[in-house]
Amino acid sequence: MHRARSLQSQATRAMVAKLLAKLDDLLLWCLVDWRRKKKNFFLGNVFCGRDE
């Protein structure tokens, strides 16, 4: 029982790390893309939470 729980928490941690990495990539992409084409700043607002 104890071992199964620790395995589950390990899997959860790995999943969270993956999600965080994905989010990081998305934010970086948003920033770069937003800078590249400021015309599309509305999408930048929606996806990156910018209010410019």
PDB file with one MODEL, atoms N, CA, C and O in Angstrom:
MODEL        1
ATOM      1  N   MET A   1       0.835  -1.199   0.000  1.00  0.00           N
ATOM      2  CA  MET A   1       0.000   0.000   0.000  1.00  0.00           C
ATOM      3  C   MET A   1       0.874   1.256   0.000  1.00  0.00           C
ATOM      4  O   MET A   1       0.664   2.199  -0.764  1.00  0.00           O
ATOM      5  N   HIS A   2       1.853   1.221   0.885  1.00  0.00           N
ATOM      6  CA  HIS A   2       2.730   2.374   1.013  1.00  0.00           C
ATOM      7  C   HIS A   2       3.529   2.595  -0.267  1.00  0.00           C
ATOM      8  O   HIS A   2       3.683   3.722  -0.738  1.00  0.00           O
ATOM      9  N   ARG A   3       4.029   1.498  -0.812  1.00  0.00           N
ATOM     10  CA  ARG A   3       4.845   1.570  -2.025  1.00  0.00           C
ATOM     11  C   ARG A   3       4.022   2.090  -3.200  1.00  0.00           C
ATOM     12  O   ARG A   3       4.507   2.893  -3.997  1.00  0.00           O
ATOM     13  N   ALA A   4       2.786   1.633  -3.301  1.00  0.00           N
ATOM     14  CA  ALA A   4       1.921   2.064  -4.390  1.00  0.00           C
ATOM     15  C   ALA A   4       1.690   3.576  -4.300  1.00  0.00           C
ATOM     16  O   ALA A   4       1.680   4.270  -5.316  1.00  0.00           O
ATOM     17  N   ARG A   5       1.508   4.069  -3.097  1.00  0.00           N
ATOM     18  CA  ARG A   5       1.255   5.489  -2.918  1.00  0.00           C
ATOM     19  C   ARG A   5       2.470   6.312  -3.357  1.00  0.00           C
ATOM     20  O   ARG A   5       2.322   7.336  -4.024  1.00  0.00           O
ATOM     21  N   SER A   6       3.666   5.861  -2.983  1.00  0.00           N
ATOM     22  CA  SER A   6       4.870   6.597  -3.357  1.00  0.00           C
ATOM     23  C   SER A   6       5.068   6.560  -4.869  1.00  0.00           C
ATOM     24  O   SER A   6       5.524   7.535  -5.467  1.00  0.00           O
ATOM     25  N   LEU A   7       4.720   5.430  -5.481  1.00  0.00           N
ATOM     26  CA  LEU A   7       4.811   5.323  -6.942  1.00  0.00           C
ATOM     27  C   LEU A   7       3.853   6.315  -7.591  1.00  0.00           C
ATOM     28  O   LEU A   7       4.191   6.980  -8.570  1.00  0.00           O
ATOM     29  N   GLN A   8       2.666   6.398  -7.034  1.00  0.00           N
ATOM     30  CA  GLN A   8       1.662   7.302  -7.589  1.00  0.00           C
ATOM     31  C   GLN A   8       2.134   8.746  -7.463  1.00  0.00           C
ATOM     32  O   GLN A   8       1.975   9.535  -8.394  1.00  0.00           O
ATOM     33  N   SER A   9       2.708   9.090  -6.326  1.00  0.00           N
ATOM     34  CA  SER A   9       3.162  10.462  -6.134  1.00  0.00           C
ATOM     35  C   SER A   9       4.327  10.770  -7.074  1.00  0.00           C
ATOM     36  O   SER A   9       4.465  11.896  -7.553  1.00  0.00           O
ATOM     37  N   GLN A  10       5.155   9.772  -7.332  1.00  0.00           N
ATOM     38  CA  GLN A  10       6.251   9.954  -8.292  1.00  0.00           C
ATOM     39  C   GLN A  10       5.708  10.232  -9.687  1.00  0.00           C
ATOM     40  O   GLN A  10       6.187  11.122 -10.389  1.00  0.00           O
ATOM     41  N   ALA A  11       4.706   9.459 -10.073  1.00  0.00           N
ATOM     42  CA  ALA A  11       4.096   9.641 -11.388  1.00  0.00           C
ATOM     43  C   ALA A  11       3.449  11.021 -11.472  1.00  0.00           C
ATOM     44  O   ALA A  11       3.555  11.705 -12.489  1.00  0.00           O
ATOM     45  N   THR A  12       2.781  11.419 -10.397  1.00  0.00           N
ATOM     46  CA  THR A  12       2.138  12.733 -10.353  1.00  0.00           C
ATOM     47  C   THR A  12       3.177  13.832 -10.506  1.00  0.00           C
ATOM     48  O   THR A  12       2.986  14.793 -11.251  1.00  0.00           O
ATOM     49  N   ARG A  13       4.277  13.671  -9.785  1.00  0.00           N
ATOM     50  CA  ARG A  13       5.340  14.674  -9.845  1.00  0.00           C
ATOM     51  C   ARG A  13       5.897  14.780 -11.263  1.00  0.00           C
ATOM     52  O   ARG A  13       6.154  15.877 -11.759  1.00  0.00           O
ATOM     53  N   ALA A  14       6.080  13.629 -11.907  1.00  0.00           N
ATOM     54  CA  ALA A  14       6.599  13.619 -13.275  1.00  0.00           C
ATOM     55  C   ALA A  14       5.625  14.324 -14.217  1.00  0.00           C
ATOM     56  O   ALA A  14       6.030  15.086 -15.094  1.00  0.00           O
ATOM     57  N   MET A  15       4.332  14.055 -14.018  1.00  0.00           N
ATOM     58  CA  MET A  15       3.312  14.670 -14.853  1.00  0.00           C
ATOM     59  C   MET A  15       3.311  16.182 -14.666  1.00  0.00           C
ATOM     60  O   MET A  15       3.234  16.939 -15.634  1.00  0.00           O
ATOM     61  N   VAL A  16       3.396  16.607 -13.419  1.00  0.00           N
ATOM     62  CA  VAL A  16       3.402  18.039 -13.118  1.00  0.00           C
ATOM     63  C   VAL A  16       4.627  18.703 -13.753  1.00  0.00           C
ATOM     64  O   VAL A  16       4.530  19.790 -14.322  1.00  0.00           O
ATOM     65  N   ALA A  17       5.774  18.038 -13.650  1.00  0.00           N
ATOM     66  CA  ALA A  17       6.997  18.577 -14.245  1.00  0.00           C
ATOM     67  C   ALA A  17       6.836  18.724 -15.759  1.00  0.00           C
ATOM     68  O   ALA A  17       7.263  19.719 -16.346  1.00  0.00           O
ATOM     69  N   LYS A  18       6.214  17.719 -16.381  1.00  0.00           N
ATOM     70  CA  LYS A  18       5.979  17.767 -17.825  1.00  0.00           C
ATOM     71  C   LYS A  18       5.065  18.934 -18.180  1.00  0.00           C
ATOM     72  O   LYS A  18       5.319  19.678 -19.128  1.00  0.00           O
ATOM     73  N   LEU A  19       3.998  19.077 -17.402  1.00  0.00           N
ATOM     74  CA  LEU A  19       3.054  20.159 -17.644  1.00  0.00           C
ATOM     75  C   LEU A  19       3.734  21.514 -17.504  1.00  0.00           C
ATOM     76  O   LEU A  19       3.527  22.408 -18.324  1.00  0.00           O
ATOM     77  N   LEU A  20       4.549  21.661 -16.460  1.00  0.00           N
ATOM     78  CA  LEU A  20       5.249  22.921 -16.226  1.00  0.00           C
ATOM     79  C   LEU A  20       6.187  23.226 -17.386  1.00  0.00           C
ATOM     80  O   LEU A  20       6.281  24.369 -17.834  1.00  0.00           O
ATOM     81  N   ALA A  21       6.875  22.204 -17.868  1.00  0.00           N
ATOM     82  CA  ALA A  21       7.784  22.402 -18.996  1.00  0.00           C
ATOM     83  C   ALA A  21       6.997  22.845 -20.230  1.00  0.00           C
ATOM     84  O   ALA A  21       7.432  23.728 -20.969  1.00  0.00           O
ATOM     85  N   LYS A  22       5.849  22.230 -20.443  1.00  0.00           N
ATOM     86  CA  LYS A  22       5.006  22.591 -21.577  1.00  0.00           C
ATOM     87  C   LYS A  22       4.543  24.030 -21.455  1.00  0.00           C
ATOM     88  O   LYS A  22       4.573  24.792 -22.421  1.00  0.00           O
ATOM     89  N   LEU A  23       4.111  24.396 -20.242  1.00  0.00           N
ATOM     90  CA  LEU A  23       3.631  25.747 -19.988  1.00  0.00           C
ATOM     91  C   LEU A  23       4.749  26.748 -20.235  1.00  0.00           C
ATOM     92  O   LEU A  23       4.533  27.806 -20.827  1.00  0.00           O
ATOM     93  N   ASP A  24       5.947  26.402 -19.774  1.00  0.00           N
ATOM     94  CA  ASP A  24       7.122  27.241 -19.977  1.00  0.00           C
ATOM     95  C   ASP A  24       7.357  27.467 -21.467  1.00  0.00           C
ATOM     96  O   ASP A  24       7.575  28.597 -21.906  1.00  0.00           O
ATOM     97  N   ASP A  25       7.309  26.385 -22.239  1.00  0.00           N
ATOM     98  CA  ASP A  25       7.493  26.487 -23.689  1.00  0.00           C
ATOM     99  C   ASP A  25       6.427  27.384 -24.304  1.00  0.00           C
ATOM    100  O   ASP A  25       6.714  28.217 -25.163  1.00  0.00           O
ATOM    101  N   LEU A  26       5.188  27.196 -23.847  1.00  0.00           N
ATOM    102  CA  LEU A  26       4.073  27.972 -24.385  1.00  0.00           C
ATOM    103  C   LEU A  26       4.266  29.453 -24.108  1.00  0.00           C
ATOM    104  O   LEU A  26       4.067  30.289 -24.988  1.00  0.00           O
ATOM    105  N   LEU A  27       4.657  29.775 -22.868  1.00  0.00           N
ATOM    106  CA  LEU A  27       4.865  31.175 -22.507  1.00  0.00           C
ATOM    107  C   LEU A  27       5.991  31.786 -23.327  1.00  0.00           C
ATOM    108  O   LEU A  27       5.882  32.916 -23.802  1.00  0.00           O
ATOM    109  N   LEU A  28       7.075  31.029 -23.491  1.00  0.00           N
ATOM    110  CA  LEU A  28       8.205  31.510 -24.273  1.00  0.00           C
ATOM    111  C   LEU A  28       7.773  31.742 -25.717  1.00  0.00           C
ATOM    112  O   LEU A  28       8.097  32.769 -26.314  1.00  0.00           O
ATOM    113  N   TRP A  29       7.042  30.786 -26.268  1.00  0.00           N
ATOM    114  CA  TRP A  29       6.553  30.902 -27.637  1.00  0.00           C
ATOM    115  C   TRP A  29       5.636  32.105 -27.759  1.00  0.00           C
ATOM    116  O   TRP A  29       5.710  32.849 -28.737  1.00  0.00           O
ATOM    117  N   CYS A  30       4.773  32.298 -26.774  1.00  0.00           N
ATOM    118  CA  CYS A  30       3.857  33.439 -26.764  1.00  0.00           C
ATOM    119  C   CYS A  30       4.641  34.740 -26.821  1.00  0.00           C
ATOM    120  O   CYS A  30       4.340  35.622 -27.625  1.00  0.00           O
ATOM    121  N   LEU A  31       5.636  34.853 -25.972  1.00  0.00           N
ATOM    122  CA  LEU A  31       6.427  36.071 -25.899  1.00  0.00           C
ATOM    123  C   LEU A  31       7.109  36.359 -27.224  1.00  0.00           C
ATOM    124  O   LEU A  31       7.038  37.473 -27.742  1.00  0.00           O
ATOM    125  N   VAL A  32       7.775  35.336 -27.775  1.00  0.00           N
ATOM    126  CA  VAL A  32       8.490  35.498 -29.040  1.00  0.00           C
ATOM    127  C   VAL A  32       7.513  35.847 -30.153  1.00  0.00           C
ATOM    128  O   VAL A  32       7.737  36.775 -30.930  1.00  0.00           O
ATOM    129  N   ASP A  33       6.423  35.085 -30.216  1.00  0.00           N
ATOM    130  CA  ASP A  33       5.442  35.289 -31.266  1.00  0.00           C
ATOM    131  C   ASP A  33       4.808  36.670 -31.137  1.00  0.00           C
ATOM    132  O   ASP A  33       4.607  37.360 -32.136  1.00  0.00           O
ATOM    133  N   TRP A  34       4.494  37.074 -29.905  1.00  0.00           N
ATOM    134  CA  TRP A  34       3.870  38.367 -29.658  1.00  0.00           C
ATOM    135  C   TRP A  34       4.789  39.495 -30.104  1.00  0.00           C
ATOM    136  O   TRP A  34       4.339  40.482 -30.686  1.00  0.00           O
ATOM    137  N   ARG A  35       6.073  39.341 -29.828  1.00  0.00           N
ATOM    138  CA  ARG A  35       7.038  40.348 -30.256  1.00  0.00           C
ATOM    139  C   ARG A  35       7.145  40.390 -31.773  1.00  0.00           C
ATOM    140  O   ARG A  35       7.266  41.456 -32.376  1.00  0.00           O
ATOM    141  N   ARG A  36       7.097  39.204 -32.379  1.00  0.00           N
ATOM    142  CA  ARG A  36       7.290  39.107 -33.826  1.00  0.00           C
ATOM    143  C   ARG A  36       6.165  39.804 -34.567  1.00  0.00           C
ATOM    144  O   ARG A  36       6.404  40.520 -35.539  1.00  0.00           O
ATOM    145  N   LYS A  37       4.927  39.594 -34.107  1.00  0.00           N
ATOM    146  CA  LYS A  37       3.813  40.234 -34.800  1.00  0.00           C
ATOM    147  C   LYS A  37       2.862  40.898 -33.813  1.00  0.00           C
ATOM    148  O   LYS A  37       1.910  40.282 -33.334  1.00  0.00           O
ATOM    149  N   LYS A  38       3.134  42.144 -33.524  1.00  0.00           N
ATOM    150  CA  LYS A  38       2.323  42.874 -32.557  1.00  0.00           C
ATOM    151  C   LYS A  38       0.932  43.187 -33.097  1.00  0.00           C
ATOM    152  O   LYS A  38       0.035  43.559 -32.341  1.00  0.00           O
ATOM    153  N   LYS A  39       0.758  43.035 -34.407  1.00  0.00           N
ATOM    154  CA  LYS A  39      -0.567  43.224 -34.993  1.00  0.00           C
ATOM    155  C   LYS A  39      -1.569  42.296 -34.322  1.00  0.00           C
ATOM    156  O   LYS A  39      -2.728  42.642 -34.096  1.00  0.00           O
ATOM    157  N   ASN A  40      -1.071  41.102 -34.015  1.00  0.00           N
ATOM    158  CA  ASN A  40      -1.927  40.070 -33.466  1.00  0.00           C
ATOM    159  C   ASN A  40      -1.968  40.132 -31.943  1.00  0.00           C
ATOM    160  O   ASN A  40      -2.075  39.102 -31.278  1.00  0.00           O
ATOM    161  N   PHE A  41      -1.882  41.341 -31.392  1.00  0.00           N
ATOM    162  CA  PHE A  41      -1.738  41.447 -29.938  1.00  0.00           C
ATOM    163  C   PHE A  41      -2.969  40.972 -29.192  1.00  0.00           C
ATOM    164  O   PHE A  41      -2.881  40.648 -28.008  1.00  0.00           O
ATOM    165  N   PHE A  42      -4.113  40.924 -29.855  1.00  0.00           N
ATOM    166  CA  PHE A  42      -5.309  40.422 -29.178  1.00  0.00           C
ATOM    167  C   PHE A  42      -5.115  38.970 -28.758  1.00  0.00           C
ATOM    168  O   PHE A  42      -5.431  38.592 -27.630  1.00  0.00           O
ATOM    169  N   LEU A  43      -4.590  38.158 -29.679  1.00  0.00           N
ATOM    170  CA  LEU A  43      -4.311  36.758 -29.360  1.00  0.00           C
ATOM    171  C   LEU A  43      -3.281  36.676 -28.254  1.00  0.00           C
ATOM    172  O   LEU A  43      -3.364  35.815 -27.379  1.00  0.00           O
ATOM    173  N   GLY A  44      -2.300  37.582 -28.294  1.00  0.00           N
ATOM    174  CA  GLY A  44      -1.287  37.618 -27.241  1.00  0.00           C
ATOM    175  C   GLY A  44      -1.955  37.856 -25.896  1.00  0.00           C
ATOM    176  O   GLY A  44      -1.590  37.242 -24.894  1.00  0.00           O
ATOM    177  N   ASN A  45      -2.950  38.763 -25.882  1.00  0.00           N
ATOM    178  CA  ASN A  45      -3.682  39.028 -24.641  1.00  0.00           C
ATOM    179  C   ASN A  45      -4.371  37.775 -24.142  1.00  0.00           C
ATOM    180  O   ASN A  45      -4.259  37.411 -22.972  1.00  0.00           O
ATOM    181  N   VAL A  46      -5.087  37.118 -25.046  1.00  0.00           N
ATOM    182  CA  VAL A  46      -5.872  35.952 -24.670  1.00  0.00           C
ATOM    183  C   VAL A  46      -4.983  34.841 -24.131  1.00  0.00           C
ATOM    184  O   VAL A  46      -5.279  34.264 -23.084  1.00  0.00           O
ATOM    185  N   PHE A  47      -3.895  34.534 -24.835  1.00  0.00           N
ATOM    186  CA  PHE A  47      -3.102  33.377 -24.461  1.00  0.00           C
ATOM    187  C   PHE A  47      -2.028  33.671 -23.424  1.00  0.00           C
ATOM    188  O   PHE A  47      -1.629  32.777 -22.678  1.00  0.00           O
ATOM    189  N   CYS A  48      -1.557  34.910 -23.370  1.00  0.00           N
ATOM    190  CA  CYS A  48      -0.444  35.203 -22.475  1.00  0.00           C
ATOM    191  C   CYS A  48      -0.867  36.079 -21.308  1.00  0.00           C
ATOM    192  O   CYS A  48      -0.063  36.354 -20.417  1.00  0.00           O
ATOM    193  N   GLY A  49      -2.120  36.519 -21.301  1.00  0.00           N
ATOM    194  CA  GLY A  49      -2.590  37.357 -20.210  1.00  0.00           C
ATOM    195  C   GLY A  49      -1.944  38.729 -20.202  1.00  0.00           C
ATOM    196  O   GLY A  49      -1.698  39.291 -19.135  1.00  0.00           O
ATOM    197  N   ARG A  50      -1.669  39.272 -21.373  1.00  0.00           N
ATOM    198  CA  ARG A  50      -1.102  40.623 -21.428  1.00  0.00           C
ATOM    199  C   ARG A  50      -2.255  41.620 -21.520  1.00  0.00           C
ATOM    200  O   ARG A  50      -3.300  41.322 -22.099  1.00  0.00           O
ATOM    201  N   ASP A  51      -2.057  42.794 -20.948  1.00  0.00           N
ATOM    202  CA  ASP A  51      -3.094  43.810 -21.109  1.00  0.00           C
ATOM    203  C   ASP A  51      -2.498  45.072 -21.725  1.00  0.00           C
ATOM    204  O   ASP A  51      -2.665  46.170 -21.195  1.00  0.00           O
ATOM    205  N   GLU A  52      -1.809  44.907 -22.834  1.00  0.00           N
ATOM    206  CA  GLU A  52      -1.278  46.069 -23.552  1.00  0.00           C
ATOM    207  C   GLU A  52      -2.132  46.313 -24.778  1.00  0.00           C
ATOM    208  O   GLU A  52      -1.870  47.246 -25.537  1.00  0.00           O
TER     209      GLU A  52
ENDMDL
END
